Amino acid sequence: MTAAPIPQPGILEITPYKAGDSAADGGNVVTKLSSNENPLGASAAARQAVRDAAGTVNLYPSSDHRELRAAIAEIHGLDPTRITCGAGSDELISLLCAAYAGAGDEVIHTEHGFAMYPISALAAGATPVSVRERHRTADVDAILAALTPRTAIVFLANPNNPTGTMLPEAEIARLADGLPDEVLLVLDGAYAEYVEGFDGHARLVETRDNVVMTRTFSKIHGLGGLRVGWCYAPAKVWDVLNRVRGPFNVASTGLAAAEAAIRDTAWVEFSRKANAQWRGWLTQELTALGLPTDESFANFVLPRFASAEQAAAADAHLRGHGLIVRGVAGYGLPEHLRITVGDEIACRRIVAILGEFLQGQL
């Protein structure tokens, strides 16, 4: 028998990313609250842009993403020559690892950080290093203590997924100040728009040569199905990313929808306010049920159950009623469930059914 092809070191160590489920056996109507999608959907302008772009899908999309980069820069007050677009921020995370980490290098992430950080590190041949958090919040001192001469990248989501917790800007600046110049700090701002007045640390990027901010159109803009993300980076990092990315890595429909979405600031504000209203209500009601919930700065909450067994049973009970949430044992949080903030009907159903479940546990 001939030998089979052997993948690069690290590849077979990867546990494939598991997306939030979208189907359940229970209930006549399934409500998906497992992937942090905007329950209000994309704006009318973004949907119309997709319809308009459908007539040109026989043509290759723009390779420089000029129009979308200009729109992002205009709305956020950024330099368009430092913006790179990708097929979701996931692709940009992967490209950063491929470009700046490899065999013998270490990539730091926090213990309850986004699963794609260690996956992308392993795919690049690097070693992921998990750093403890403090009360489900990133600990700057622990991250700095984990640095070694092999450290190439530090990934940190702020607000974080799946915890929803957030470090103040002063702590992020302290982290950046504490890193060697050759270590890249990647600040994942997938949920930045849910924090009013927050720039996702864009200004920090402008004052450092080793800080990158990633963003996505999948969350508040409601374009998860089109896979569009972007990052803001120092000029030298921007140059590297545009050398390694594919020339047509974002589809024309995605580019058109994203440009319309970023310009529809009224829809973003409407979505942010709706999320804040029902996130606050969910947190209050879940706490009243005896399910303590950390303050979340994102579009989900993370109630804590009495045990891993109770959390799993609650998950099964919700599914039996057609409500899909996210178990996060794989993130080291087996006693928790991550629940996307849905619309009013979904939020009220979640609280009512969890209330019934807990009453039945007495």
C-alpha positions as a Markdown table, in Angstrom:
| # | Residue | x | y | z |
|---|---|---|---|---|
| 1 | Met | 0.0 | 0.0 | 0.0 |
| 2 | Thr | 1.4 | 3.4 | -0.9 |
| 3 | Ala | 1.8 | 6.1 | 1.7 |
| 4 | Ala | -0.9 | 8.8 | 1.9 |
| 5 | Pro | -0.1 | 12.5 | 1.6 |
| 6 | Ile | 0.8 | 14.0 | 5.0 |
| 7 | Pro | -0.6 | 17.3 | 6.0 |
| 8 | Gln | 1.5 | 20.0 | 7.6 |
| 9 | Pro | 2.2 | 19.8 | 11.4 |
| 10 | Gly | -0.6 | 21.1 | 13.5 |
| 11 | Ile | -3.4 | 20.4 | 11.0 |
| 12 | Leu | -4.5 | 17.1 | 12.5 |
| 13 | Glu | -4.5 | 18.8 | 16.0 |
| 14 | Ile | -7.4 | 21.1 | 14.9 |
| 15 | Thr | -10.8 | 20.3 | 16.3 |
| 16 | Pro | -13.1 | 21.6 | 13.5 |
| 17 | Tyr | -15.1 | 24.7 | 14.3 |
| 18 | Lys | -18.7 | 23.9 | 15.1 |
| 19 | Ala | -21.2 | 26.5 | 14.0 |
| 20 | Gly | -24.4 | 27.2 | 16.0 |
| 21 | Asp | -27.1 | 24.7 | 15.2 |
| 22 | Ser | -30.0 | 25.8 | 13.0 |
| 23 | Ala | -32.4 | 22.9 | 13.4 |
| 24 | Ala | -34.2 | 21.3 | 16.3 |
| 25 | Asp | -36.7 | 18.4 | 16.6 |
| 26 | Gly | -39.0 | 20.2 | 19.0 |
| 27 | Gly | -41.7 | 22.8 | 18.2 |
| 28 | Asn | -43.5 | 23.7 | 15.0 |
| 29 | Val | -41.4 | 26.9 | 14.6 |
| 30 | Val | -37.6 | 26.9 | 15.2 |
| 31 | Thr | -36.1 | 30.1 | 16.7 |
| 32 | Lys | -32.3 | 30.2 | 16.2 |
| 33 | Leu | -30.5 | 32.0 | 19.0 |
| 34 | Ser | -27.2 | 30.2 | 18.6 |
| 35 | Ser | -25.1 | 32.2 | 16.2 |
| 36 | Asn | -25.4 | 35.9 | 17.3 |
| 37 | Glu | -27.2 | 36.9 | 14.2 |
| 38 | Asn | -29.2 | 40.2 | 14.0 |
| 39 | Pro | -32.9 | 39.1 | 14.5 |
| 40 | Leu | -34.0 | 42.2 | 12.6 |
| 41 | Gly | -32.0 | 41.0 | 9.5 |
| 42 | Ala | -30.2 | 43.2 | 7.0 |
| 43 | Ser | -31.4 | 46.7 | 6.2 |
| 44 | Ala | -33.7 | 47.2 | 3.2 |
| 45 | Ala | -30.9 | 49.1 | 1.4 |
| 46 | Ala | -28.6 | 46.1 | 1.8 |
| 47 | Arg | -31.2 | 43.7 | 0.5 |
| 48 | Gln | -31.9 | 45.9 | -2.5 |
| 49 | Ala | -28.2 | 46.1 | -3.2 |
| 50 | Val | -28.1 | 42.2 | -3.4 |
| 51 | Arg | -30.9 | 42.2 | -5.8 |
| 52 | Asp | -29.3 | 44.8 | -8.0 |
| 53 | Ala | -25.9 | 43.0 | -7.9 |
| 54 | Ala | -27.5 | 39.7 | -9.0 |
| 55 | Gly | -27.5 | 41.0 | -12.6 |
| 56 | Thr | -23.7 | 41.1 | -12.8 |
| 57 | Val | -22.8 | 37.8 | -11.1 |
| 58 | Asn | -21.2 | 36.6 | -14.4 |
| 59 | Leu | -18.5 | 39.2 | -13.9 |
| 60 | Tyr | -15.6 | 39.0 | -11.4 |
| 61 | Pro | -15.9 | 41.3 | -8.5 |
| 62 | Ser | -13.6 | 44.3 | -7.7 |
| 63 | Ser | -10.2 | 43.0 | -6.7 |
| 64 | Asp | -9.3 | 46.2 | -4.7 |
| 65 | His | -12.7 | 46.6 | -3.0 |
| 66 | Arg | -12.3 | 50.4 | -3.6 |
| 67 | Glu | -15.9 | 51.4 | -3.2 |
| 68 | Leu | -16.5 | 49.4 | 0.0 |
| 69 | Arg | -13.2 | 50.6 | 1.6 |
| 70 | Ala | -14.1 | 54.2 | 0.8 |
| 71 | Ala | -17.6 | 53.8 | 2.4 |
| 72 | Ile | -16.1 | 52.2 | 5.5 |
| 73 | Ala | -13.5 | 55.0 | 5.8 |
| 74 | Glu | -16.2 | 57.7 | 5.3 |
| 75 | Ile | -18.5 | 56.3 | 7.9 |
| 76 | His | -15.8 | 55.5 | 10.5 |
| 77 | Gly | -13.5 | 58.4 | 9.8 |
| 78 | Leu | -10.6 | 56.1 | 8.8 |
| 79 | Asp | -7.8 | 56.0 | 6.1 |
| 80 | Pro | -9.1 | 53.9 | 3.2 |
| 81 | Thr | -5.6 | 53.0 | 2.3 |
| 82 | Arg | -5.2 | 51.0 | 5.5 |
| 83 | Ile | -8.4 | 48.9 | 5.1 |
| 84 | Thr | -8.4 | 45.4 | 3.8 |
| 85 | Cys | -11.6 | 43.4 | 3.1 |
| 86 | Gly | -12.0 | 39.7 | 3.4 |
| 87 | Ala | -14.5 | 36.8 | 3.3 |
| 88 | Gly | -15.6 | 37.5 | 6.8 |
| 89 | Ser | -13.2 | 38.5 | 9.6 |
| 90 | Asp | -12.4 | 34.8 | 9.9 |
| 91 | Glu | -10.5 | 34.9 | 6.6 |
| 92 | Leu | -8.5 | 37.9 | 7.9 |
| 93 | Ile | -7.7 | 36.1 | 11.1 |
| 94 | Ser | -6.4 | 33.2 | 9.1 |
| 95 | Leu | -4.4 | 35.4 | 6.8 |
| 96 | Leu | -2.7 | 37.2 | 9.7 |
| 97 | Cys | -1.7 | 33.8 | 11.1 |
| 98 | Ala | -0.4 | 32.6 | 7.8 |
| 99 | Ala | 1.6 | 35.8 | 7.3 |
| 100 | Tyr | 3.0 | 36.3 | 10.7 |
| 101 | Ala | 3.1 | 33.0 | 12.5 |
| 102 | Gly | 4.6 | 29.6 | 11.7 |
| 103 | Ala | 6.5 | 26.6 | 13.0 |
| 104 | Gly | 8.2 | 27.5 | 16.2 |
| 105 | Asp | 6.0 | 30.5 | 16.9 |
| 106 | Glu | 3.4 | 31.0 | 19.6 |
| 107 | Val | 0.0 | 32.6 | 19.2 |
| 108 | Ile | -1.7 | 33.8 | 22.4 |
| 109 | His | -5.4 | 33.8 | 23.0 |
| 110 | Thr | -7.5 | 33.9 | 26.2 |
| 111 | Glu | -9.1 | 30.7 | 27.6 |
| 112 | His | -12.6 | 31.7 | 26.7 |
| 113 | Gly | -11.7 | 33.4 | 23.4 |
| 114 | Phe | -13.1 | 32.8 | 19.9 |
| 115 | Ala | -12.3 | 29.3 | 18.7 |
| 116 | Met | -10.9 | 30.5 | 15.3 |
| 117 | Tyr | -7.8 | 31.9 | 17.0 |
| 118 | Pro | -6.2 | 28.5 | 17.9 |
| 119 | Ile | -7.6 | 26.9 | 14.8 |
| 120 | Ser | -5.9 | 29.5 | 12.6 |
| 121 | Ala | -2.7 | 29.3 | 14.6 |
| 122 | Leu | -2.5 | 25.5 | 14.2 |
| 123 | Ala | -3.3 | 25.7 | 10.5 |
| 124 | Ala | -0.3 | 28.0 | 10.1 |
| 125 | Gly | 1.9 | 25.6 | 11.9 |
| 126 | Ala | 2.2 | 27.7 | 15.1 |
| 127 | Thr | 1.5 | 26.8 | 18.7 |
| 128 | Pro | -1.6 | 28.3 | 20.3 |
| 129 | Val | -1.2 | 29.4 | 23.9 |
| 130 | Ser | -4.3 | 29.7 | 26.1 |
| 131 | Val | -4.1 | 32.3 | 28.8 |
| 132 | Arg | -6.4 | 32.3 | 31.8 |
| 133 | Glu | -9.1 | 34.9 | 32.3 |
| 134 | Arg | -10.3 | 36.5 | 35.5 |
| 135 | His | -14.1 | 36.1 | 36.0 |
| 136 | Arg | -14.6 | 35.4 | 32.3 |
| 137 | Thr | -12.8 | 38.6 | 31.4 |
| 138 | Ala | -9.4 | 38.9 | 29.8 |
| 139 | Asp | -6.5 | 39.6 | 32.1 |
| 140 | Val | -3.9 | 41.9 | 30.7 |
| 141 | Asp | -1.3 | 41.0 | 33.3 |
| 142 | Ala | -1.8 | 37.2 | 32.5 |
| 143 | Ile | -1.4 | 37.9 | 28.8 |
| 144 | Leu | 1.8 | 39.9 | 29.3 |
| 145 | Ala | 3.2 | 37.2 | 31.7 |
| 146 | Ala | 2.6 | 34.6 | 28.9 |
| 147 | Leu | 4.9 | 36.3 | 26.4 |
| 148 | Thr | 8.0 | 34.5 | 25.4 |
| 149 | Pro | 10.6 | 35.1 | 22.7 |
| 150 | Arg | 8.5 | 32.8 | 20.5 |
| 151 | Thr | 5.3 | 34.9 | 20.7 |
| 152 | Ala | 4.3 | 36.2 | 17.3 |
| 153 | Ile | 0.6 | 37.2 | 17.7 |
| 154 | Val | -1.8 | 38.1 | 20.5 |
| 155 | Phe | -5.5 | 37.7 | 19.7 |
| 156 | Leu | -8.1 | 39.5 | 21.8 |
| 157 | Ala | -11.8 | 40.0 | 21.1 |
| 158 | Asn | -13.3 | 43.1 | 22.8 |
| 159 | Pro | -16.2 | 42.7 | 23.5 |
| 160 | Asn | -15.3 | 39.0 | 23.8 |
| 161 | Asn | -17.2 | 36.0 | 22.3 |
| 162 | Pro | -18.6 | 33.9 | 24.0 |
| 163 | Thr | -18.5 | 35.8 | 27.3 |
| 164 | Gly | -19.7 | 39.2 | 26.2 |
| 165 | Thr | -17.3 | 40.9 | 28.7 |
| 166 | Met | -15.2 | 43.8 | 27.7 |
| 167 | Leu | -11.9 | 45.5 | 28.8 |
| 168 | Pro | -11.8 | 49.3 | 29.0 |
| 169 | Glu | -9.7 | 51.1 | 26.5 |
| 170 | Ala | -7.1 | 52.0 | 29.0 |
| 171 | Glu | -6.4 | 48.3 | 29.6 |
| 172 | Ile | -6.1 | 47.6 | 25.9 |
| 173 | Ala | -3.6 | 50.5 | 25.6 |
| 174 | Arg | -1.7 | 49.0 | 28.5 |
| 175 | Leu | -1.6 | 45.7 | 26.7 |
| 176 | Ala | -0.3 | 47.3 | 23.5 |
| 177 | Asp | 2.3 | 49.2 | 25.5 |
| 178 | Gly | 3.5 | 46.0 | 27.1 |
| 179 | Leu | 4.1 | 44.1 | 23.9 |
| 180 | Pro | 7.4 | 43.9 | 22.0 |
| 181 | Asp | 7.4 | 45.8 | 18.7 |
| 182 | Glu | 7.7 | 42.5 | 16.8 |
| 183 | Val | 4.5 | 41.0 | 18.3 |
| 184 | Leu | 1.3 | 41.7 | 16.5 |
| 185 | Leu | -1.8 | 42.5 | 18.6 |
| 186 | Val | -5.0 | 41.7 | 16.8 |
| 187 | Leu | -8.1 | 43.3 | 18.3 |
| 188 | Asp | -11.3 | 41.5 | 17.1 |
| 189 | Gly | -14.1 | 44.0 | 17.0 |
| 190 | Ala | -16.9 | 41.7 | 15.7 |
| 191 | Tyr | -19.3 | 43.2 | 18.3 |
| 192 | Ala | -17.9 | 46.7 | 18.5 |
| 193 | Glu | -21.0 | 48.3 | 17.0 |
| 194 | Tyr | -23.1 | 47.1 | 20.0 |
| 195 | Val | -21.1 | 49.5 | 22.2 |
| 196 | Glu | -22.3 | 53.0 | 21.6 |
| 197 | Gly | -19.6 | 55.5 | 20.8 |
| 198 | Phe | -16.9 | 52.7 | 20.6 |
| 199 | Asp | -14.5 | 52.8 | 17.7 |
| 200 | Gly | -13.2 | 49.2 | 18.1 |
| 201 | His | -9.8 | 50.6 | 19.0 |
| 202 | Ala | -9.3 | 52.1 | 15.6 |
| 203 | Arg | -7.4 | 55.1 | 17.0 |
| 204 | Leu | -5.0 | 52.7 | 18.8 |
| 205 | Val | -4.2 | 51.2 | 15.5 |
| 206 | Glu | -3.3 | 54.6 | 14.1 |
| 207 | Thr | -0.7 | 55.1 | 16.9 |
| 208 | Arg | 1.0 | 51.7 | 16.7 |
| 209 | Asp | 2.9 | 49.7 | 14.0 |
| 210 | Asn | 1.9 | 46.3 | 15.5 |
| 211 | Val | -1.9 | 46.7 | 16.2 |
| 212 | Val | -4.7 | 45.5 | 13.9 |
| 213 | Met | -8.4 | 45.8 | 14.3 |
| 214 | Thr | -10.8 | 43.3 | 12.6 |
| 215 | Arg | -14.5 | 43.9 | 12.0 |
| 216 | Thr | -17.4 | 42.0 | 10.4 |
| 217 | Phe | -20.6 | 42.7 | 8.6 |
| 218 | Ser | -22.1 | 39.4 | 9.9 |
| 219 | Lys | -23.4 | 40.7 | 13.2 |
| 220 | Ile | -25.2 | 44.1 | 13.6 |
| 221 | His | -25.3 | 44.6 | 9.8 |
| 222 | Gly | -27.1 | 41.2 | 9.3 |
| 223 | Leu | -25.0 | 39.9 | 6.4 |
| 224 | Gly | -23.7 | 36.7 | 7.9 |
| 225 | Gly | -24.7 | 34.7 | 4.8 |
| 226 | Leu | -22.6 | 36.9 | 2.5 |
| 227 | Arg | -19.3 | 36.6 | 4.4 |
| 228 | Val | -17.8 | 40.1 | 4.4 |
| 229 | Gly | -15.3 | 41.4 | 6.9 |
| 230 | Trp | -12.6 | 44.1 | 7.1 |
| 231 | Cys | -9.6 | 45.1 | 9.1 |
| 232 | Tyr | -7.7 | 48.3 | 9.8 |
| 233 | Ala | -4.0 | 47.9 | 10.0 |
| 234 | Pro | -0.7 | 49.7 | 9.8 |
| 235 | Ala | 0.6 | 50.3 | 6.3 |
| 236 | Lys | 3.1 | 47.5 | 6.4 |
| 237 | Val | 0.6 | 45.0 | 7.6 |
| 238 | Trp | -1.9 | 46.2 | 5.1 |
| 239 | Asp | 0.7 | 45.6 | 2.4 |
| 240 | Val | 1.4 | 42.0 | 3.6 |
| 241 | Leu | -2.3 | 41.1 | 3.7 |
| 242 | Asn | -2.9 | 42.3 | 0.2 |
| 243 | Arg | 0.0 | 40.1 | -1.0 |
| 244 | Val | -1.4 | 36.9 | 0.5 |
| 245 | Arg | -5.2 | 37.3 | 0.1 |
| 246 | Gly | -6.9 | 36.1 | -3.0 |
| 247 | Pro | -7.6 | 38.7 | -5.7 |
| 248 | Phe | -11.4 | 38.1 | -5.7 |
| 249 | Asn | -11.9 | 37.0 | -2.1 |
| 250 | Val | -15.2 | 38.9 | -1.6 |
| 251 | Ala | -18.1 | 38.3 | -3.9 |
| 252 | Ser | -19.7 | 41.1 | -5.8 |
| 253 | Thr | -23.1 | 40.6 | -4.0 |
| 254 | Gly | -21.2 | 40.9 | -0.6 |
| 255 | Leu | -19.4 | 44.0 | -1.6 |
| 256 | Ala | -22.6 | 45.7 | -2.8 |
| 257 | Ala | -24.6 | 44.7 | 0.3 |
| 258 | Ala | -21.8 | 45.7 | 2.7 |
| 259 | Glu | -21.4 | 49.2 | 1.1 |
| 260 | Ala | -25.2 | 49.8 | 1.4 |
| 261 | Ala | -25.2 | 48.4 | 5.0 |
| 262 | Ile | -22.3 | 50.6 | 6.2 |
| 263 | Arg | -24.0 | 53.7 | 4.8 |
| 264 | Asp | -27.4 | 52.8 | 6.4 |
| 265 | Thr | -26.4 | 54.3 | 9.8 |
| 266 | Ala | -30.0 | 54.6 | 10.8 |
| 267 | Trp | -30.5 | 50.8 | 10.6 |
| 268 | Val | -27.3 | 50.2 | 12.6 |
| 269 | Glu | -28.6 | 52.6 | 15.3 |
| 270 | Phe | -32.0 | 51.0 | 15.4 |
| 271 | Ser | -30.5 | 47.6 | 15.7 |
| 272 | Arg | -28.1 | 48.7 | 18.5 |
| 273 | Lys | -31.0 | 50.2 | 20.5 |
| 274 | Ala | -33.2 | 47.2 | 20.1 |
| 275 | Asn | -30.4 | 44.9 | 21.2 |
| 276 | Ala | -29.6 | 47.1 | 24.2 |
| 277 | Gln | -33.3 | 47.1 | 25.3 |
| 278 | Trp | -33.8 | 43.3 | 25.1 |
| 279 | Arg | -30.3 | 42.4 | 26.3 |
| 280 | Gly | -31.0 | 44.4 | 29.5 |
| 281 | Trp | -34.4 | 42.8 | 29.9 |
| 282 | Leu | -33.0 | 39.3 | 29.3 |
| 283 | Thr | -30.2 | 39.9 | 31.8 |
| 284 | Gln | -32.6 | 41.1 | 34.5 |
| 285 | Glu | -35.1 | 38.3 | 33.9 |
| 286 | Leu | -32.5 | 35.5 | 33.9 |
| 287 | Thr | -30.9 | 36.9 | 37.0 |
| 288 | Ala | -34.4 | 36.9 | 38.7 |
| 289 | Leu | -34.7 | 33.2 | 37.7 |
| 290 | Gly | -31.5 | 32.4 | 39.6 |
| 291 | Leu | -29.3 | 32.3 | 36.5 |
| 292 | Pro | -26.6 | 34.9 | 37.1 |
| 293 | Thr | -25.4 | 36.7 | 34.0 |
| 294 | Asp | -22.3 | 38.8 | 33.5 |
| 295 | Glu | -22.8 | 42.2 | 32.0 |
| 296 | Ser | -22.7 | 41.7 | 28.2 |
| 297 | Phe | -21.5 | 44.3 | 25.8 |
| 298 | Ala | -22.5 | 42.2 | 22.7 |
| 299 | Asn | -25.7 | 40.8 | 21.2 |
| 300 | Phe | -25.9 | 37.8 | 23.5 |
| 301 | Val | -26.0 | 36.8 | 27.1 |
| 302 | Leu | -24.3 | 34.0 | 29.0 |
| 303 | Pro | -26.4 | 32.8 | 31.9 |
| 304 | Arg | -24.7 | 30.4 | 34.4 |
| 305 | Phe | -26.5 | 27.3 | 35.6 |
| 306 | Ala | -25.9 | 25.3 | 38.8 |
| 307 | Ser | -23.9 | 22.6 | 37.0 |
| 308 | Ala | -22.9 | 21.4 | 33.6 |
| 309 | Glu | -25.6 | 18.8 | 33.8 |
| 310 | Gln | -28.3 | 21.4 | 34.5 |
| 311 | Ala | -27.1 | 23.5 | 31.6 |
| 312 | Ala | -27.2 | 20.5 | 29.2 |
| 313 | Ala | -30.7 | 19.6 | 30.4 |
| 314 | Ala | -31.9 | 23.2 | 30.0 |
| 315 | Asp | -30.5 | 23.2 | 26.4 |
| 316 | Ala | -32.4 | 20.0 | 25.6 |
| 317 | His | -35.6 | 21.5 | 27.1 |
| 318 | Leu | -35.3 | 24.6 | 25.0 |
| 319 | Arg | -34.7 | 22.5 | 21.9 |
| 320 | Gly | -37.8 | 20.6 | 22.7 |
| 321 | His | -39.7 | 23.9 | 22.3 |
| 322 | Gly | -37.9 | 24.8 | 19.1 |
| 323 | Leu | -35.5 | 27.3 | 20.7 |
| 324 | Ile | -31.8 | 26.7 | 19.7 |
| 325 | Val | -29.1 | 28.3 | 21.9 |
| 326 | Arg | -25.4 | 27.6 | 22.1 |
| 327 | Gly | -23.7 | 25.2 | 24.5 |
| 328 | Val | -20.2 | 26.5 | 25.3 |
| 329 | Ala | -18.5 | 23.6 | 27.0 |
| 330 | Gly | -16.0 | 23.6 | 24.2 |
| 331 | Tyr | -15.0 | 27.1 | 25.3 |
| 332 | Gly | -14.4 | 25.9 | 28.9 |
| 333 | Leu | -17.8 | 27.1 | 30.1 |
| 334 | Pro | -19.9 | 23.9 | 30.6 |
| 335 | Glu | -22.2 | 25.5 | 33.2 |
| 336 | His | -23.2 | 28.2 | 30.7 |
| 337 | Leu | -25.4 | 28.6 | 27.7 |
| 338 | Arg | -24.9 | 31.4 | 25.2 |
| 339 | Ile | -28.2 | 33.0 | 24.1 |
| 340 | Thr | -28.4 | 35.4 | 21.2 |
| 341 | Val | -30.6 | 38.5 | 22.0 |
| 342 | Gly | -33.5 | 37.9 | 19.7 |
| 343 | Asp | -36.6 | 40.0 | 19.1 |
| 344 | Glu | -39.2 | 40.6 | 21.8 |
| 345 | Ile | -41.1 | 37.4 | 21.1 |
| 346 | Ala | -38.0 | 35.2 | 21.3 |
| 347 | Cys | -36.7 | 36.9 | 24.5 |
| 348 | Arg | -40.0 | 36.4 | 26.3 |
| 349 | Arg | -40.2 | 32.7 | 25.1 |
| 350 | Ile | -36.7 | 32.0 | 26.3 |
| 351 | Val | -37.4 | 33.4 | 29.8 |
| 352 | Ala | -40.8 | 31.7 | 30.1 |
| 353 | Ile | -39.6 | 28.2 | 29.0 |
| 354 | Leu | -36.5 | 28.4 | 31.2 |
| 355 | Gly | -38.7 | 29.5 | 34.1 |
| 356 | Glu | -40.8 | 26.3 | 33.5 |
| 357 | Phe | -37.7 | 24.2 | 33.3 |
| 358 | Leu | -36.3 | 25.5 | 36.6 |
| 359 | Gln | -39.6 | 25.1 | 38.3 |
| 360 | Gly | -39.6 | 21.5 | 37.3 |
| 361 | Gln | -36.2 | 21.1 | 38.8 |
| 362 | Leu | -37.5 | 21.9 | 42.3 |
